Amino acid sequence: MFIVACILINCIILSLYDPFDDDSEGWRNSIIEAAEIPFAVIFAIEMVVKIVAMDFIGSKSYLSDAWNWLDFIVVVTG
């Protein structure tokens, strides 16, 4: 439930980003960019815990589930 709440909060925060803000150091965009670091850390920790618990490759492992592939790609690229 904690990770799902983090995902929802992160989506809401990302939706508030204004790409057309003329001031590149606007207060709203600066807060949003700063908020991304804790979320990236939370998602990376979640991924590492799942990999340790399930193993990385093999049957019934982390990468045997398509959702975990998506999670892995998003966390690594983030």
MDTraj code that builds the backbone (N, CA, C; nanometers):
import mdtraj as md
import numpy as np

residues = "MET PHE ILE VAL ALA CYS ILE LEU ILE ASN CYS ILE ILE LEU SER LEU TYR ASP PRO PHE ASP ASP ASP SER GLU GLY TRP ARG ASN SER ILE ILE GLU ALA ALA GLU ILE PRO PHE ALA VAL ILE PHE ALA ILE GLU MET VAL VAL LYS ILE VAL ALA MET ASP PHE ILE GLY SER LYS SER TYR LEU SER ASP ALA TRP ASN TRP LEU ASP PHE ILE VAL VAL VAL THR GLY".split()
xyz = np.array([
    [0.0820, -0.1198, 0.0000],
    [0.0000, 0.0000, 0.0000],
    [0.0871, 0.1271, 0.0000],
    [0.2019, 0.1187, 0.0695],
    [0.2905, 0.2344, 0.0759],
    [0.3435, 0.2701, -0.0630],
    [0.3852, 0.1704, -0.1391],
    [0.4405, 0.1963, -0.2726],
    [0.3322, 0.2493, -0.3661],
    [0.2126, 0.1942, -0.3572],
    [0.1019, 0.2432, -0.4405],
    [0.0717, 0.3886, -0.4059],
    [0.0716, 0.4226, -0.2781],
    [0.0497, 0.5618, -0.2378],
    [0.1612, 0.6518, -0.2915],
    [0.2845, 0.6046, -0.2860],
    [0.3967, 0.6821, -0.3406],
    [0.3814, 0.7038, -0.4905],
    [0.3381, 0.6011, -0.5617],
    [0.3168, 0.6138, -0.7063],
    [0.2090, 0.7176, -0.7354],
    [0.0993, 0.7115, -0.6624],
    [-0.0095, 0.8077, -0.6842],
    [0.0337, 0.9510, -0.6511],
    [0.1032, 0.9684, -0.5408],
    [0.1513, 1.1020, -0.5034],
    [0.2519, 1.1528, -0.6061],
    [0.3405, 1.0653, -0.6523],
    [0.4382, 1.1043, -0.7535],
    [0.3692, 1.1448, -0.8832],
    [0.2656, 1.0744, -0.9230],
    [0.1908, 1.1109, -1.0444],
    [0.1250, 1.2474, -1.0305],
    [0.0692, 1.2732, -0.9133],
    [0.0066, 1.4038, -0.8899],
    [0.1110, 1.5147, -0.8952],
    [0.2238, 1.4927, -0.8320],
    [0.3304, 1.5937, -0.8328],
    [0.3811, 1.6176, -0.9744],
    [0.4001, 1.5098, -1.0510],
    [0.4479, 1.5253, -1.1891],
    [0.3461, 1.5993, -1.2757],
    [0.2182, 1.5822, -1.2473],
    [0.1160, 1.6509, -1.3272],
    [0.1155, 1.8010, -1.3010],
    [0.1736, 1.8456, -1.1912],
    [0.1792, 1.9878, -1.1590],
    [0.2962, 2.0592, -1.2258],
    [0.3881, 1.9839, -1.2871],
    [0.5052, 2.0437, -1.3525],
    [0.4607, 2.1286, -1.4712],
    [0.5170, 2.2476, -1.4846],
    [0.4823, 2.3389, -1.5934],
    [0.6003, 2.3507, -1.6895],
    [0.5966, 2.2807, -1.8035],
    [0.7088, 2.2868, -1.8973],
    [0.7194, 2.4210, -1.9697],
    [0.6134, 2.4990, -1.9660],
    [0.6132, 2.6275, -2.0362],
    [0.6463, 2.7447, -1.9446],
    [0.6913, 2.7148, -1.8233],
    [0.7293, 2.8203, -1.7290],
    [0.8524, 2.8919, -1.7838],
    [0.8377, 3.0225, -1.8114],
    [0.9485, 3.1005, -1.8674],
    [1.0659, 3.1109, -1.7703],
    [1.0365, 3.1170, -1.6424],
    [1.1400, 3.1250, -1.5400],
    [1.1872, 2.9832, -1.5095],
    [1.3059, 2.9472, -1.5566],
    [1.3547, 2.8102, -1.5402],
    [1.3769, 2.7739, -1.3944],
    [1.3863, 2.8742, -1.3093],
    [1.4051, 2.8502, -1.1661],
    [1.2785, 2.8871, -1.0894],
    [1.1634, 2.8649, -1.1496],
    [1.0370, 2.8937, -1.0829],
    [1.0216, 2.8092, -0.9577],
    [0.9538, 2.8633, -0.8581],
    [0.9427, 2.7951, -0.7292],
    [0.8683, 2.6635, -0.7407],
    [0.7627, 2.6598, -0.8219],
    [0.6842, 2.5363, -0.8323],
    [0.7646, 2.4249, -0.8983],
    [0.8298, 2.4535, -1.0091],
    [0.9085, 2.3517, -1.0777],
    [1.0304, 2.3090, -0.9959],
    [1.0882, 2.4016, -0.9192],
    [1.2020, 2.3665, -0.8338],
    [1.1607, 2.2691, -0.7239],
    [1.0441, 2.2924, -0.6641],
    [0.9939, 2.2018, -0.5601],
    [0.9643, 2.0645, -0.6191],
    [0.9059, 2.0620, -0.7364],
    [0.8721, 1.9354, -0.8020],
    [0.9988, 1.8573, -0.8352],
    [1.1001, 1.9243, -0.8875],
    [1.2261, 1.8563, -0.9194],
    [1.2946, 1.8039, -0.7940],
    [1.2872, 1.8787, -0.6845],
    [1.3470, 1.8334, -0.5589],
    [1.2708, 1.7149, -0.5005],
    [1.1418, 1.7080, -0.5243],
    [1.0599, 1.5982, -0.4716],
    [1.0864, 1.4677, -0.5459],
    [1.1428, 1.4740, -0.6631],
    [1.1678, 1.3528, -0.7417],
    [1.2778, 1.2662, -0.6820],
    [1.3733, 1.3253, -0.6148],
    [1.4845, 1.2484, -0.5577],
    [1.4375, 1.1498, -0.4514],
    [1.3577, 1.1940, -0.3532],
    [1.3109, 1.0956, -0.2541],
    [1.2262, 0.9838, -0.3156],
    [1.1450, 1.0169, -0.4141],
    [1.0645, 0.9140, -0.4790],
    [1.1527, 0.8144, -0.5538],
    [1.2546, 0.8630, -0.6215],
    [1.3461, 0.7724, -0.6921],
    [1.4159, 0.6791, -0.5942],
    [1.4549, 0.7312, -0.4787],
    [1.5198, 0.6486, -0.3771],
    [1.4232, 0.5434, -0.3231],
    [1.3004, 0.5832, -0.2946],
    [1.1997, 0.4884, -0.2446],
    [1.1767, 0.3770, -0.3453],
    [1.1616, 0.4117, -0.4724],
    [1.1353, 0.3103, -0.5744],
    [1.2565, 0.2200, -0.5960],
    [1.3768, 0.2752, -0.5857],
    [1.4982, 0.1938, -0.5992],
    [1.5116, 0.0958, -0.4826],
    [1.4814, 0.1424, -0.3621],
    [1.4869, 0.0535, -0.2453],
    [1.3845, -0.0582, -0.2592],
    [1.2659, -0.0244, -0.3061],
    [1.1624, -0.1268, -0.3268],
    [1.2085, -0.2315, -0.4273],
    [1.2725, -0.1873, -0.5348],
    [1.3213, -0.2798, -0.6359],
    [1.4301, -0.3712, -0.5794],
    [1.5238, -0.3153, -0.5053],
    [1.6329, -0.3948, -0.4474],
    [1.5786, -0.4968, -0.3478],
    [1.4838, -0.4568, -0.2654],
    [1.4248, -0.5498, -0.1690],
    [1.3553, -0.6651, -0.2407],
    [1.2827, -0.6341, -0.3478],
    [1.2161, -0.7400, -0.4229],
    [1.3164, -0.8327, -0.4912],
    [1.4260, -0.7772, -0.5413],
    [1.5276, -0.8601, -0.6057],
    [1.5933, -0.9518, -0.5034],
    [1.6247, -0.8999, -0.3864],
    [1.6861, -0.9823, -0.2818],
    [1.5896, -1.0921, -0.2363],
    [1.4631, -1.0585, -0.2235],
    [1.3645, -1.1550, -0.1749],
    [1.3312, -1.2616, -0.2791],
    [1.3289, -1.2231, -0.4072],
    [1.2809, -1.3141, -0.5112],
    [1.3917, -1.3718, -0.5986],
    [1.5128, -1.3222, -0.5891],
    [1.6234, -1.3530, -0.6793],
    [1.6019, -1.2743, -0.8086],
    [1.7064, -1.2537, -0.8852],
    [1.6978, -1.1659, -1.0017],
    [1.6512, -1.2392, -1.1264],
    [1.7110, -1.3547, -1.1557],
    [1.6786, -1.4290, -1.2773],
    [1.6492, -1.5733, -1.2399],
    [1.5519, -1.6317, -1.3075],
    [1.5146, -1.7707, -1.2836],
    [1.3637, -1.7827, -1.2751],
    [1.3170, -1.9037, -1.2475],
    [1.1726, -1.9219, -1.2332],
    [1.1287, -1.8641, -1.0991],
    [1.0151, -1.8003, -1.0983],
    [0.9607, -1.7336, -0.9788],
    [1.0537, -1.6232, -0.9269],
    [1.1293, -1.5613, -1.0173],
    [1.2231, -1.4556, -0.9792],
    [1.1636, -1.3187, -1.0113],
    [1.2411, -1.2166, -0.9822],
    [1.1973, -1.0788, -1.0052],
    [1.1652, -1.0541, -1.1527],
    [1.2519, -1.0981, -1.2410],
    [1.2327, -1.0707, -1.3834],
    [1.1413, -1.1720, -1.4530],
    [1.0820, -1.2620, -1.3784],
    [0.9874, -1.3553, -1.4404],
    [0.8478, -1.2932, -1.4536],
    [0.8279, -1.1769, -1.3934],
    [0.6991, -1.1079, -1.3992],
    [0.7127, -0.9837, -1.4875],
    [0.6200, -0.9667, -1.5807],
    [0.6258, -0.8542, -1.6743],
    [0.6142, -0.7192, -1.6021],
    [0.5356, -0.7112, -1.4958],
    [0.5235, -0.5863, -1.4209],
    [0.6564, -0.5478, -1.3571],
    [0.7319, -0.6463, -1.3139],
    [0.8628, -0.6177, -1.2562],
    [0.9618, -0.5726, -1.3628],
    [0.9467, -0.6218, -1.4859],
    [1.0285, -0.5708, -1.5961],
    [1.0031, -0.4209, -1.6138],
    [0.8753, -0.3838, -1.6146],
    [0.8393, -0.2428, -1.6290],
    [0.8965, -0.1627, -1.5116],
    [0.8809, -0.2138, -1.3907],
    [0.9339, -0.1481, -1.2718],
    [1.0846, -0.1309, -1.2828],
    [1.1552, -0.2350, -1.3247],
    [1.3003, -0.2308, -1.3388],
    [1.3431, -0.1249, -1.4398],
    [1.2790, -0.1228, -1.5545],
    [1.3142, -0.0256, -1.6602],
    [1.2893, 0.1171, -1.6133],
    [1.1759, 0.1402, -1.5473],
    [1.1435, 0.2765, -1.5007],
    [1.2421, 0.3217, -1.3935],
    [1.2749, 0.2339, -1.2990],
    [1.3670, 0.2725, -1.1914],
    [1.5078, 0.2953, -1.2462],
    [1.5547, 0.2098, -1.3339],
    [1.6903, 0.2250, -1.3877],
    [1.7019, 0.3497, -1.4738],
    [1.6027, 0.3779, -1.5562],
    [1.6090, 0.4980, -1.6397],
    [1.5858, 0.6246, -1.5587],
    [1.5133, 0.6127, -1.4480],
    [1.4868, 0.7298, -1.3627],
    [1.6107, 0.7710, -1.2893],
])
top = md.Topology()
chain = top.add_chain()
for i, resn in enumerate(residues, 1):
    res = top.add_residue(resn, chain, resSeq=i)
    for name in ("N", "CA", "C"):
        top.add_atom(name, md.element.get_by_symbol(name[0]), res)
traj = md.Trajectory(xyz[None], top)
